[in-house]
Amino acid sequence: MEQQKLPNATLILVFGIISIVTCCCYGIIGLIFGIIGLVLANKATNIYALDPALYEGYNNVKLGKTLSIIGIVLNILVVIFFIWIISIIGWDSMQNEELMRERLEDYLQNME
């Protein structure tokens, strides 16, 4: 019997890579791709567990799952960082460079 590719094996790998690469986009886009990649990887793992001899491409699924987990962690850290920055300098200063510089200088002076 000929082996067939696991469904979405390549897509899972691509989503894992995208979740890491897009972690600099405020963490939201990469978080979405990471979660979707992880869900698809879990489904593919369950399909593979039923009959491993029937499917190929499980290495892509494992690697994609690992990359998705790394991407989710990185994106959560980025989201926490941006929430922390917004709590320090405020949302209104995010659009005004001078106000942002002033608030950051005030924050750094208060730290000393």
N, CA, C and O atoms as a GROMACS GRO file, in nm:
protein
  448
    1MET      N    1   0.084  -0.118   0.000
    1MET     CA    2   0.000   0.000   0.000
    1MET      C    3   0.090   0.125   0.000
    1MET      O    4   0.191   0.130   0.069
    2GLU      N    5   0.050   0.223  -0.077
    2GLU     CA    6   0.128   0.344  -0.091
    2GLU      C    7   0.095   0.443   0.022
    2GLU      O    8  -0.022   0.459   0.060
    3GLN      N    9   0.199   0.507   0.075
    3GLN     CA   10   0.177   0.604   0.182
    3GLN      C   11   0.124   0.734   0.124
    3GLN      O   12   0.160   0.773   0.013
    4GLN      N   13   0.039   0.799   0.200
    4GLN     CA   14  -0.012   0.930   0.160
    4GLN      C   15   0.035   1.035   0.259
    4GLN      O   16   0.066   1.004   0.374
    5LYS      N   17   0.038   1.158   0.213
    5LYS     CA   18   0.084   1.266   0.299
    5LYS      C   19  -0.021   1.297   0.405
    5LYS      O   20  -0.141   1.289   0.380
    6LEU      N   21   0.027   1.331   0.522
    6LEU     CA   22  -0.065   1.374   0.626
    6LEU      C   23  -0.133   1.502   0.582
    6LEU      O   24  -0.069   1.588   0.522
    7PRO      N   25  -0.262   1.517   0.611
    7PRO     CA   26  -0.330   1.639   0.572
    7PRO      C   27  -0.271   1.761   0.644
    7PRO      O   28  -0.250   1.759   0.765
    8ASN      N   29  -0.245   1.866   0.568
    8ASN     CA   30  -0.196   1.994   0.620
    8ASN      C   31  -0.057   1.988   0.681
    8ASN      O   32  -0.021   2.077   0.758
    9ALA      N   33   0.024   1.888   0.649
    9ALA     CA   34   0.157   1.876   0.710
    9ALA      C   35   0.244   1.995   0.672
    9ALA      O   36   0.312   2.052   0.758
   10THR      N   37   0.243   2.034   0.546
   10THR     CA   38   0.323   2.148   0.501
   10THR      C   39   0.265   2.278   0.555
   10THR      O   40   0.340   2.368   0.593
   11LEU      N   41   0.134   2.288   0.559
   11LEU     CA   42   0.068   2.409   0.610
   11LEU      C   43   0.100   2.431   0.758
   11LEU      O   44   0.119   2.545   0.802
   12ILE      N   45   0.107   2.324   0.835
   12ILE     CA   46   0.142   2.333   0.977
   12ILE      C   47   0.284   2.388   0.993
   12ILE      O   48   0.308   2.473   1.078
   13LEU      N   49   0.374   2.341   0.911
   13LEU     CA   50   0.512   2.390   0.914
   13LEU      C   51   0.519   2.537   0.877
   13LEU      O   52   0.591   2.614   0.940
   14VAL      N   53   0.446   2.576   0.774
   14VAL     CA   54   0.444   2.716   0.730
   14VAL      C   55   0.384   2.805   0.839
   14VAL      O   56   0.436   2.913   0.866
   15PHE      N   57   0.275   2.762   0.901
   15PHE     CA   58   0.214   2.842   1.009
   15PHE      C   59   0.308   2.856   1.128
   15PHE      O   60   0.311   2.962   1.191
   16GLY      N   61   0.384   2.752   1.159
   16GLY     CA   62   0.481   2.762   1.268
   16GLY      C   63   0.589   2.864   1.238
   16GLY      O   64   0.628   2.942   1.325
   17ILE      N   65   0.637   2.864   1.114
   17ILE     CA   66   0.739   2.962   1.074
   17ILE      C   67   0.682   3.102   1.076
   17ILE      O   68   0.746   3.195   1.126
   18ILE      N   69   0.562   3.120   1.022
   18ILE     CA   70   0.499   3.252   1.019
   18ILE      C   71   0.474   3.304   1.160
   18ILE      O   72   0.488   3.424   1.185
   19SER      N   73   0.439   3.217   1.253
   19SER     CA   74   0.413   3.262   1.390
   19SER      C   75   0.538   3.318   1.456
   19SER      O   76   0.529   3.410   1.538
   20ILE      N   77   0.654   3.264   1.422
   20ILE     CA   78   0.780   3.316   1.477
   20ILE      C   79   0.820   3.445   1.407
   20ILE      O   80   0.861   3.541   1.472
   21VAL      N   81   0.808   3.446   1.275
   21VAL     CA   82   0.852   3.563   1.198
   21VAL      C   83   0.766   3.686   1.230
   21VAL      O   84   0.818   3.798   1.234
   22THR      N   85   0.638   3.667   1.253
   22THR     CA   86   0.548   3.781   1.274
   22THR      C   87   0.533   3.819   1.421
   22THR      O   88   0.439   3.891   1.456
   23CYS      N   89   0.621   3.772   1.507
   23CYS     CA   90   0.608   3.808   1.648
   23CYS      C   91   0.634   3.957   1.671
   23CYS      O   92   0.596   4.011   1.775
   24CYS      N   93   0.697   4.023   1.576
   24CYS     CA   94   0.724   4.167   1.590
   24CYS      C   95   0.603   4.252   1.551
   24CYS      O   96   0.608   4.374   1.566
   25CYS      N   97   0.498   4.193   1.503
   25CYS     CA   98   0.377   4.266   1.462
   25CYS      C   99   0.280   4.275   1.579
   25CYS      O  100   0.165   4.230   1.568
   26TYR      N  101   0.324   4.331   1.689
   26TYR     CA  102   0.246   4.349   1.811
   26TYR      C  103   0.201   4.217   1.874
   26TYR      O  104   0.124   4.220   1.970
   27GLY      N  105   0.245   4.105   1.823
   27GLY     CA  106   0.217   3.977   1.884
   27GLY      C  107   0.084   3.914   1.848
   27GLY      O  108   0.063   3.796   1.877
   28ILE      N  109  -0.004   3.988   1.787
   28ILE     CA  110  -0.139   3.937   1.760
   28ILE      C  111  -0.139   3.843   1.639
   28ILE      O  112  -0.195   3.733   1.646
   29ILE      N  113  -0.079   3.886   1.530
   29ILE     CA  114  -0.081   3.806   1.406
   29ILE      C  115  -0.010   3.673   1.428
   29ILE      O  116  -0.061   3.568   1.390
   30GLY      N  117   0.107   3.678   1.487
   30GLY     CA  118   0.182   3.556   1.512
   30GLY      C  119   0.112   3.463   1.609
   30GLY      O  120   0.122   3.341   1.596
   31LEU      N  121   0.042   3.519   1.706
   31LEU     CA  122  -0.033   3.438   1.802
   31LEU      C  123  -0.144   3.361   1.732
   31LEU      O  124  -0.168   3.244   1.761
   32ILE      N  125  -0.211   3.427   1.639
   32ILE     CA  126  -0.318   3.361   1.564
   32ILE      C  127  -0.262   3.246   1.480
   32ILE      O  128  -0.316   3.135   1.482
   33PHE      N  129  -0.153   3.273   1.407
   33PHE     CA  130  -0.093   3.167   1.326
   33PHE      C  131  -0.040   3.053   1.411
   33PHE      O  132  -0.051   2.937   1.373
   34GLY      N  133   0.017   3.084   1.526
   34GLY     CA  134   0.069   2.981   1.614
   34GLY      C  135  -0.040   2.891   1.669
   34GLY      O  136  -0.024   2.769   1.676
   35ILE      N  137  -0.151   2.951   1.709
   35ILE     CA  138  -0.262   2.871   1.762
   35ILE      C  139  -0.324   2.784   1.654
   35ILE      O  140  -0.354   2.667   1.678
   36ILE      N  141  -0.343   2.841   1.535
   36ILE     CA  142  -0.398   2.761   1.425
   36ILE      C  143  -0.304   2.646   1.390
   36ILE      O  144  -0.349   2.533   1.368
   37GLY      N  145  -0.173   2.674   1.384
   37GLY     CA  146  -0.076   2.568   1.355
   37GLY      C  147  -0.076   2.460   1.460
   37GLY      O  148  -0.064   2.342   1.428
   38LEU      N  149  -0.090   2.498   1.587
   38LEU     CA  150  -0.093   2.400   1.695
   38LEU      C  151  -0.218   2.313   1.688
   38LEU      O  152  -0.210   2.192   1.710
   39VAL      N  153  -0.332   2.373   1.660
   39VAL     CA  154  -0.457   2.296   1.648
   39VAL      C  155  -0.449   2.198   1.531
   39VAL      O  156  -0.486   2.082   1.545
   40LEU      N  157  -0.400   2.247   1.416
   40LEU     CA  158  -0.386   2.158   1.301
   40LEU      C  159  -0.286   2.046   1.328
   40LEU      O  160  -0.305   1.933   1.284
   41ALA      N  161  -0.178   2.078   1.400
   41ALA     CA  162  -0.078   1.976   1.433
   41ALA      C  163  -0.137   1.869   1.525
   41ALA      O  164  -0.108   1.750   1.509
   42ASN      N  165  -0.218   1.909   1.619
   42ASN     CA  166  -0.281   1.811   1.708
   42ASN      C  167  -0.376   1.720   1.630
   42ASN      O  168  -0.381   1.600   1.656
   43LYS      N  169  -0.451   1.776   1.536
   43LYS     CA  170  -0.541   1.694   1.454
   43LYS      C  171  -0.461   1.596   1.368
   43LYS      O  172  -0.497   1.479   1.357
   44ALA      N  173  -0.351   1.644   1.307
   44ALA     CA  174  -0.269   1.557   1.223
   44ALA      C  175  -0.200   1.449   1.306
   44ALA      O  176  -0.184   1.336   1.260
   45THR      N  177  -0.161   1.482   1.429
   45THR     CA  178  -0.100   1.383   1.516
   45THR      C  179  -0.200   1.273   1.552
   45THR      O  180  -0.164   1.156   1.556
   46ASN      N  181  -0.323   1.312   1.577
   46ASN     CA  182  -0.427   1.212   1.606
   46ASN      C  183  -0.454   1.122   1.487
   46ASN      O  184  -0.473   1.002   1.503
   47ILE      N  185  -0.454   1.180   1.367
   47ILE     CA  186  -0.474   1.099   1.245
   47ILE      C  187  -0.357   1.002   1.227
   47ILE      O  188  -0.376   0.885   1.194
   48TYR      N  189  -0.236   1.052   1.249
   48TYR     CA  190  -0.117   0.969   1.234
   48TYR      C  191  -0.114   0.856   1.337
   48TYR      O  192  -0.067   0.746   1.307
   49ALA      N  193  -0.162   0.883   1.456
   49ALA     CA  194  -0.160   0.783   1.563
   49ALA      C  195  -0.252   0.665   1.532
   49ALA      O  196  -0.230   0.554   1.581
   50LEU      N  197  -0.355   0.687   1.452
   50LEU     CA  198  -0.447   0.579   1.419
   50LEU      C  199  -0.380   0.472   1.332
   50LEU      O  200  -0.402   0.352   1.353
   51ASP      N  201  -0.300   0.514   1.233
   51ASP     CA  202  -0.232   0.419   1.145
   51ASP      C  203  -0.103   0.483   1.091
   51ASP      O  204  -0.104   0.540   0.982
   52PRO      N  205   0.007   0.473   1.166
   52PRO     CA  206   0.133   0.538   1.125
   52PRO      C  207   0.189   0.486   0.992
   52PRO      O  208   0.257   0.561   0.921
   53ALA      N  209   0.162   0.363   0.958
   53ALA     CA  210   0.217   0.307   0.834
   53ALA      C  211   0.150   0.364   0.710
   53ALA      O  212   0.204   0.353   0.600
   54LEU      N  213   0.035   0.424   0.727
   54LEU     CA  214  -0.041   0.475   0.614
   54LEU      C  215   0.003   0.615   0.572
   54LEU      O  216  -0.022   0.656   0.458
   55TYR      N  217   0.067   0.690   0.662
   55TYR     CA  218   0.096   0.831   0.635
   55TYR      C  219   0.246   0.860   0.637
   55TYR      O  220   0.323   0.793   0.706
   56GLU      N  221   0.284   0.962   0.561
   56GLU     CA  222   0.420   1.014   0.563
   56GLU      C  223   0.412   1.165   0.589
   56GLU      O  224   0.306   1.226   0.574
   57GLY      N  225   0.524   1.224   0.626
   57GLY     CA  226   0.527   1.368   0.652
   57GLY      C  227   0.505   1.404   0.797
   57GLY      O  228   0.476   1.519   0.830
   58TYR      N  229   0.520   1.305   0.885
   58TYR     CA  230   0.499   1.334   1.027
   58TYR      C  231   0.608   1.424   1.083
   58TYR      O  232   0.586   1.496   1.180
   59ASN      N  233   0.727   1.420   1.023
   59ASN     CA  234   0.836   1.508   1.069
   59ASN      C  235   0.800   1.655   1.051
   59ASN      O  236   0.832   1.738   1.136
   60ASN      N  237   0.733   1.687   0.940
   60ASN     CA  238   0.686   1.825   0.919
   60ASN      C  239   0.586   1.866   1.026
   60ASN      O  240   0.588   1.980   1.073
   61VAL      N  241   0.500   1.773   1.064
   61VAL     CA  242   0.400   1.803   1.167
   61VAL      C  243   0.468   1.827   1.301
   61VAL      O  244   0.433   1.922   1.371
   62LYS      N  245   0.564   1.742   1.337
   62LYS     CA  246   0.634   1.760   1.465
   62LYS      C  247   0.711   1.892   1.468
   62LYS      O  248   0.706   1.964   1.568
   63LEU      N  249   0.781   1.923   1.359
   63LEU     CA  250   0.856   2.048   1.354
   63LEU      C  251   0.763   2.168   1.354
   63LEU      O  252   0.790   2.268   1.421
   64GLY      N  253   0.654   2.159   1.280
   64GLY     CA  254   0.556   2.268   1.278
   64GLY      C  255   0.492   2.290   1.414
   64GLY      O  256   0.466   2.404   1.453
   65LYS      N  257   0.466   2.182   1.485
   65LYS     CA  258   0.410   2.193   1.620
   65LYS      C  259   0.509   2.260   1.714
   65LYS      O  260   0.471   2.345   1.795
   66THR      N  261   0.635   2.222   1.705
   66THR     CA  262   0.738   2.283   1.789
   66THR      C  263   0.752   2.431   1.758
   66THR      O  264   0.759   2.514   1.849
   67LEU      N  265   0.756   2.465   1.629
   67LEU     CA  266   0.767   2.606   1.590
   67LEU      C  267   0.644   2.686   1.633
   67LEU      O  268   0.655   2.802   1.671
   68SER      N  269   0.528   2.624   1.626
   68SER     CA  270   0.406   2.693   1.669
   68SER      C  271   0.409   2.722   1.819
   68SER      O  272   0.369   2.830   1.863
   69ILE      N  273   0.456   2.627   1.897
   69ILE     CA  274   0.467   2.648   2.042
   69ILE      C  275   0.567   2.759   2.072
   69ILE      O  276   0.540   2.846   2.155
   70ILE      N  277   0.681   2.757   2.005
   70ILE     CA  278   0.780   2.864   2.023
   70ILE      C  279   0.720   2.998   1.982
   70ILE      O  280   0.739   3.099   2.051
   71GLY      N  281   0.650   3.000   1.870
   71GLY     CA  282   0.586   3.122   1.823
   71GLY      C  283   0.481   3.175   1.919
   71GLY      O  284   0.472   3.296   1.940
   72ILE      N  285   0.402   3.086   1.977
   72ILE     CA  286   0.300   3.128   2.074
   72ILE      C  287   0.367   3.191   2.196
   72ILE      O  288   0.324   3.296   2.243
   73VAL      N  289   0.472   3.128   2.246
   73VAL     CA  290   0.542   3.181   2.364
   73VAL      C  291   0.602   3.319   2.332
   73VAL      O  292   0.586   3.412   2.411
   74LEU      N  293   0.670   3.330   2.219
   74LEU     CA  294   0.728   3.459   2.180
   74LEU      C  295   0.622   3.567   2.166
   74LEU      O  296   0.641   3.680   2.211
   75ASN      N  297   0.511   3.533   2.103
   75ASN     CA  298   0.406   3.632   2.082
   75ASN      C  299   0.338   3.672   2.211
   75ASN      O  300   0.299   3.788   2.227
   76ILE      N  301   0.323   3.580   2.303
   76ILE     CA  302   0.267   3.616   2.434
   76ILE      C  303   0.362   3.711   2.507
   76ILE      O  304   0.317   3.807   2.570
   77LEU      N  305   0.492   3.685   2.497
   77LEU     CA  306   0.588   3.776   2.559
   77LEU      C  307   0.584   3.914   2.496
   77LEU      O  308   0.595   4.015   2.566
   78VAL      N  309   0.567   3.920   2.364
   78VAL     CA  310   0.558   4.049   2.295
   78VAL      C  311   0.432   4.123   2.337
   78VAL      O  312   0.435   4.244   2.360
   79VAL      N  313   0.320   4.052   2.348
   79VAL     CA  314   0.195   4.116   2.392
   79VAL      C  315   0.210   4.170   2.534
   79VAL      O  316   0.167   4.282   2.562
   80ILE      N  317   0.271   4.092   2.622
   80ILE     CA  318   0.292   4.138   2.760
   80ILE      C  319   0.383   4.261   2.761
   80ILE      O  320   0.359   4.355   2.837
   81PHE      N  321   0.487   4.260   2.677
   81PHE     CA  322   0.578   4.375   2.669
   81PHE      C  323   0.504   4.501   2.624
   81PHE      O  324   0.522   4.607   2.682
   82PHE      N  325   0.420   4.489   2.519
   82PHE     CA  326   0.347   4.606   2.471
   82PHE      C  327   0.244   4.655   2.573
   82PHE      O  328   0.223   4.776   2.585
   83ILE      N  329   0.182   4.565   2.644
   83ILE     CA  330   0.088   4.606   2.750
   83ILE      C  331   0.164   4.681   2.859
   83ILE      O  332   0.115   4.781   2.911
   84TRP      N  333   0.283   4.632   2.893
   84TRP     CA  334   0.365   4.699   2.994
   84TRP      C  335   0.406   4.838   2.948
   84TRP      O  336   0.397   4.934   3.024
   85ILE      N  337   0.451   4.850   2.823
   85ILE     CA  338   0.491   4.980   2.768
   85ILE      C  339   0.373   5.076   2.767
   85ILE      O  340   0.388   5.192   2.806
   86ILE      N  341   0.256   5.030   2.724
   86ILE     CA  342   0.139   5.117   2.720
   86ILE      C  343   0.098   5.158   2.860
   86ILE      O  344   0.052   5.271   2.880
   87SER      N  345   0.114   5.069   2.958
   87SER     CA  346   0.078   5.107   3.096
   87SER      C  347   0.175   5.210   3.152
   87SER      O  348   0.138   5.288   3.240
   88ILE      N  349   0.299   5.212   3.104
   88ILE     CA  350   0.397   5.309   3.153
   88ILE      C  351   0.380   5.445   3.086
   88ILE      O  352   0.372   5.548   3.154
   89ILE      N  353   0.374   5.446   2.954
   89ILE     CA  354   0.374   5.575   2.884
   89ILE      C  355   0.236   5.618   2.838
   89ILE      O  356   0.219   5.734   2.800
   90GLY      N  357   0.138   5.531   2.839
   90GLY     CA  358   0.003   5.567   2.800
   90GLY      C  359  -0.022   5.552   2.651
   90GLY      O  360   0.070   5.558   2.570
   91TRP      N  361  -0.146   5.532   2.618
   91TRP     CA  362  -0.185   5.510   2.479
   91TRP      C  363  -0.169   5.636   2.394
   91TRP      O  364  -0.130   5.630   2.278
   92ASP      N  365  -0.200   5.752   2.454
   92ASP     CA  366  -0.195   5.877   2.378
   92ASP      C  367  -0.053   5.911   2.336
   92ASP      O  368  -0.034   5.974   2.231
   93SER      N  369   0.046   5.873   2.412
   93SER     CA  370   0.185   5.903   2.375
   93SER      C  371   0.239   5.808   2.269
   93SER      O  372   0.346   5.833   2.213
   94MET      N  373   0.169   5.700   2.240
   94MET     CA  374   0.213   5.608   2.135
   94MET      C  375   0.205   5.674   1.997
   94MET      O  376   0.279   5.635   1.906
   95GLN      N  377   0.117   5.773   1.981
   95GLN     CA  378   0.104   5.842   1.854
   95GLN      C  379   0.185   5.971   1.848
   95GLN      O  380   0.198   6.030   1.741
   96ASN      N  381   0.238   6.016   1.959
   96ASN     CA  382   0.310   6.143   1.965
   96ASN      C  383   0.454   6.115   2.012
   96ASN      O  384   0.476   6.076   2.126
   97GLU      N  385   0.548   6.136   1.923
   97GLU     CA  386   0.687   6.101   1.953
   97GLU      C  387   0.745   6.187   2.065
   97GLU      O  388   0.818   6.136   2.151
   98GLU      N  389   0.715   6.314   2.066
   98GLU     CA  390   0.767   6.403   2.170
   98GLU      C  391   0.712   6.366   2.308
   98GLU      O  392   0.786   6.362   2.406
   99LEU      N  393   0.584   6.339   2.313
   99LEU     CA  394   0.522   6.300   2.439
   99LEU      C  395   0.578   6.167   2.488
   99LEU      O  396   0.599   6.147   2.608
  100MET      N  397   0.603   6.075   2.395
  100MET     CA  398   0.660   5.946   2.431
  100MET      C  399   0.801   5.964   2.489
  100MET      O  400   0.834   5.905   2.592
  101ARG      N  401   0.881   6.045   2.424
  101ARG     CA  402   1.017   6.070   2.473
  101ARG      C  403   1.013   6.133   2.612
  101ARG      O  404   1.090   6.096   2.700
  102GLU      N  405   0.922   6.229   2.632
  102GLU     CA  406   0.910   6.297   2.761
  102GLU      C  407   0.869   6.200   2.872
  102GLU      O  408   0.925   6.203   2.981
  103ARG      N  409   0.772   6.116   2.843
  103ARG     CA  410   0.726   6.020   2.945
  103ARG      C  411   0.830   5.914   2.976
  103ARG      O  412   0.844   5.871   3.090
  104LEU      N  413   0.904   5.871   2.875
  104LEU     CA  414   1.010   5.774   2.900
  104LEU      C  415   1.123   5.834   2.983
  104LEU      O  416   1.178   5.768   3.070
  105GLU      N  417   1.156   5.960   2.955
  105GLU     CA  418   1.258   6.027   3.036
  105GLU      C  419   1.212   6.043   3.180
  105GLU      O  420   1.290   6.025   3.273
  106ASP      N  421   1.084   6.078   3.200
  106ASP     CA  422   1.030   6.088   3.335
  106ASP      C  423   1.035   5.953   3.406
  106ASP      O  424   1.069   5.944   3.524
  107TYR      N  425   1.000   5.849   3.334
  107TYR     CA  426   1.001   5.715   3.392
  107TYR      C  427   1.143   5.674   3.433
  107TYR      O  428   1.164   5.618   3.540
  108LEU      N  429   1.240   5.703   3.346
  108LEU     CA  430   1.378   5.666   3.376
  108LEU      C  431   1.434   5.748   3.492
  108LEU      O  432   1.514   5.697   3.570
  109GLN      N  433   1.394   5.873   3.504
  109GLN     CA  434   1.438   5.956   3.617
  109GLN      C  435   1.377   5.907   3.747
  109GLN      O  436   1.443   5.911   3.851
  110ASN      N  437   1.254   5.862   3.743
  110ASN     CA  438   1.189   5.808   3.863
  110ASN      C  439   1.248   5.675   3.905
  110ASN      O  440   1.240   5.637   4.022
  111MET      N  441   1.308   5.603   3.811
  111MET     CA  442   1.370   5.474   3.842
  111MET      C  443   1.498   5.493   3.924
  111MET      O  444   1.535   5.406   4.002
  112GLU      N  445   1.564   5.606   3.906
  112GLU     CA  446   1.693   5.631   3.973
  112GLU      C  447   1.672   5.671   4.113
  112GLU      O  448   1.768   5.696   4.185
   0.00000   0.00000   0.00000
